[in-house]
Amino acid sequence: MLLRIRKTLDRKRAFSLIELMITCIIISVLVAMAVPSYMNARWKAEEQKAIATLYAYAQAQKAYWFDQDPNTYCNIFSELVPSYVDVLQDDGDWVYTIDGDTDTFTVEAAHLDVWGGLDTLTLEIDQDWNIDDSNWPY
């Protein structure tokens, strides 16, 4: 009798195949629901990072414009970075470029893909603080 009780107790300690499959299905459904939300939040965070950097460059452009020559914007990073803004031109996720002439400027942020090349995602800001995110997916 004691031997039979011990065998039934040993069998009760293990999970059945059905229990393991149901657990895996539940975990899979939870992961399938969480991953798109995570990716969307990650893209929005990257976009906000680029927008904050674009604003920093635009403010640096305005400060340069007021300090140096009120008729000229700066289109060279080396003149802006040490004294007007403390932001890198390439931060690992984005590459920033300045295009400008005497009365207008545009700062563009181009997104880097996983291999370090530029993909088609860009954000731009101009001297009037208008942000162009027309090709941003979210």
ZANUDO-883587 format. One record per atom (N, C-alpha, C): residue in one letter; y, x, z. Coordinates in steps of 0.001 Angstrom, whole numbers, plus 500000, padded with zeros to 6 digits. Atoms other than C-alpha are relative to their C-alpha. Last residue first. Example, Ala and Ser with C-alpha at 12.3 -4.5 7.8 and 13.67 -1.06 7.14 Angstrom:
S498810499180499940;S498940513670507140;S501090499230500730;A498810500890500000;A495500512300507800;A501200500900500000;
END
This chain:
Y500018500944498881;Y556427504492463234;Y501373499477500306;P500997501079500049;P555694506189459896;P500083498963501107;W500767499813498760;W558918508193459473;W499034498826500139;N501388499675500325;N560052508144455837;N499157500304501243;S500599500961500924;S563287506236456457;S498551500334499647;D501431499886499717;D564248508199459559;D499201499097499081;D500805500543501085;D567866508860458600;D498535500276500323;I501346499444500119;I569998509338461704;I499262499284498888;N500943500945500595;N573733508728461495;N498654500682499815;W501072500299499064;W575732510891463924;W499034498929499472;D499607501262499363;D578827510906461669;D498943499477500966;Q498836499761499151;Q578336514594460824;Q500510498736500676;D498820499502500690;D574831513897459536;D501176500111500976;I498793500493499344;I571391513567461095;I501191500596499275;E498720499366500293;E568080513877459295;E501102499375500840;L498921500741499359;L564433513216460097;L501288500751499698;T498720499360499712;T561525514383457978;T500920499023500718;L499248500690498959;L557831513611457594;L501283500773500312;T498938500819500584;T556489514847454252;T500849499280501039;D500488501229500612;D554454517741455622;D501199499147499585;L499136501166499865;L555577521294456178;L499336498792499357;G499194500321501172;G552890523905456629;G500842498763500252;G498740499279499982;G551664525266459959;G500868499779498782;W500216498670500559;W548025524275459530;W501279500814499936;V500855499215499106;V548288521294461898;V499749501408499484;D501357500537499870;D551249519869460002;D499158500947500842;L501053499048500371;L554845520855460691;L498649499325500150;H501162499922499116;H557477518118460699;H498984500999499459;A501213500202500788;A560772518709458912;A498799500253500899;A501188499576499263;A563957518240460931;A498789499653499148;E501271500644500322;E567111518086458856;E498899500596500856;V501060499238499358;V570658518813459962;V498716499236499768;T501233500746499748;T573273517516457557;T499023500952500659;F501212499238499728;F576831518732457311;F498854499029500193;T501183500764499604;T580123517531455911;T498875500956500372;D499660501234499304;D583705518791455477;D498806499141500395;T498815499970499148;T583500522463454550;T500226498715500782;D498878499341500649;D579923522620453323;D501214499848500916;G498641500474499832;G576637521772454876;G500993500745499159;D499407499985501332;D572891522033454981;D501410499456500143;I498626500499500074;I571291522958458259;I500463500127498553;T499150499343500995;T567534523320458582;T501366499327499998;Y498674500582500178;Y565227522549461496;Y500781500814498977;V499145498937500535;V561495523201461530;V501328499353499646;W498946500322500958;W559471520898463777;W500679501270499530;D500271501316500580;D556259520993465801;D500967499667498868;G501443500194500034;G556126524660466806;G499582498673499419;D500520500186498647;D559763524874467895;D498492499760500040;D501389500423500201;D561172526408464705;D499375499887501386;Q500044500564501348;Q564964526729464662;Q498603499491499665;L500618499169501029;L564942527179468414;L500040499302498645;V501170500663500574;V567401525363470645;V499470500899498898;D501130499164499600;D570027526852472962;D498706499322499553;V501200500784499727;V573165525480471345;V498861500963500335;Y499739501438500043;Y576747526641470984;Y498786499141500347;S498834500440499255;S576863530332471926;S500209498497500033;P499761499416498673;P573483531806471106;P501154499366500760;V501013499982498949;V572304529325468485;V500446500677501284;L500024501130499067;L575310528371466377;L499157500255501236;E498676500178499406;E576228531588464530;E500006498882501036;S499707498871499112;S572596532583463937;S501386499893500628;F500540500166498651;F571799529118462622;F500420501119500933;I500833498836499681;I574085529385459611;I499552499870501456;N501336500262500541;N575548526212458098;N499067501188500204;C500851498817500091;C578717526097460180;C498649499610499413;Y501198500075499169;Y581250523360459557;Y499176501259499776;T501272499462500455;T584680524136458170;T498911499748501032;N500262500431501368;N588121522544458254;N498622500426499507;P500188501443500097;P588694522615461984;P499771499490498582;D499092500436501058;D588098526372461988;D499801498503499816;Q499741499001501038;Q586540528012464992;Q501076499549499019;D499665498658499512;D586463526100468252;D500461500944498899;F498793500008499170;F586665522463467121;F500431501404500412;W498897500516500806;W584226522837464202;W501306500016500793;Y499592498922500900;Y581903524996466277;Y501229499587499204;A499353498995499158;A581838522306468972;A500474501177499160;K498680500516499620;K581140519656466338;K500755501018500862;Q499157499988501197;Q578310521711464850;Q501413499531500336;A499623498598500220;A576879522340468308;A500887500123498773;Q498967499688499015;Q576968518592468967;Q500466501450499859;A498779500696500427;A575098518007465701;A501143500266500981;Y499400499264501113;Y572571520691466638;Y501281499334499512;A499495498738499458;A571969519066470033;A500646500828498894;Y498744500270499309;Y571699515640468393;Y500606501283500575;L499003500270501037;L569066516998466024;L501363499697500618;T499597498707500554;T567194518474468980;T501041499824498904;A499202499310498975;A567176515119470754;A500477501355499495;I498687500644499963;I566034513417467547;I500900500667501040;A499229499581501171;A563213515917467117;A501398499397500011;K499713498572499843;K561956515392470668;K500855500496498841;Q498903499896499040;Q562267511625470268;Q500387501457500252;E498784500454500662;E560133511777467115;E501195500124500937;E499583498957500929;E557515513891468852;E501295499608499286;A499479498893499203;A557389511404471737;A500467501144499102;K498672500401499524;K557030508483469313;K500640501111500840;W499073499959501127;W554181510263467538;W501413499628500452;R499779498590500337;R552414510924470867;R500992500136498844;A499106499442498978;A552844507316472001;A500323501464499695;N498687500606500213;N551330506081468732;N501010500556501000;M499422499374501184;M548454508548469067;M501393499447499708;Y499641498626499682;Y547744507422472635;Y500680500681498811;S498822500069499129;S547827503756471689;S500491501396500365;P498812500340500800;P545474504434468781;P501280499898500837;V499582498926500901;V543094506345471110;V501183499600499118;A499038499067499411;A542950503790473938;A500532501029499001;M498747500667499685;M541324500792472235;M501068501001500459;A499444500520501251;A538571502761470530;A501312499267500236;V499428498872500724;V538028504682473781;V500645499524498696;L498810499558499270;L537542501449475718;L500696501165499297;V498959501013500214;V535167500097473068;V501287500408500708;S499528499890501387;S533148503323473092;S501119499000499707;I499146498814500069;I532910503298476906;I500567500165498595;I498774500308499253;I531583499731476847;I500971501181499943;I499223500937500809;I529090500594474109;I501318499666500696;C499414499253501121;C527863503670476010;C500867499090499126;T498969499130499453;T527362501607479172;T500695500789498891;I498876500876499685;I525473498957477215;I501155500818500574;M499370500405501260;M523229501634475707;M501217499111500255;L499277498858500551;L522511503193479109;L500725499636498710;E498850499748499140;E521627499836480638;E500834501173499476;I499020501062500246;I519368498991477684;I501254500230500838;L499335499681501253;L517543502334477964;L501076498967499671;S500765500378501187;S516733501665481591;S500809500354498756;F499380501056500800;F518361503615484348;F499098499658498826;A499598499660501366;A516214505557486800;A500652498805499318;R498932499008499987;R516038505063490581;R500516500311498599;K498695500643499852;K514077501800490399;K501155501008499961;R499624500627501265;R510969503518489040;R501400499384500086;D499722498947500969;D510728505839492047;D500431499417498668;L498713499426499669;L511010502883494425;L500391501098499017;T498970500954500437;T508170501089492629;T501398500513500348;K499913499996501467;K505978504168492933;K501057499023499509;R499344498766500421;R506766504570496668;R500146500044498480;I498577500174499715;I505879500950497333;I500781501229499542;R499467500954500980;R502478501416495607;R501507499780500223;L499909499317501282;L501695504546497627;L500610499090498938;L498860499108499917;L502446502767500900;L500223500739498676;M498811500814500000;M500000500000500000;M501268500868500000;
END
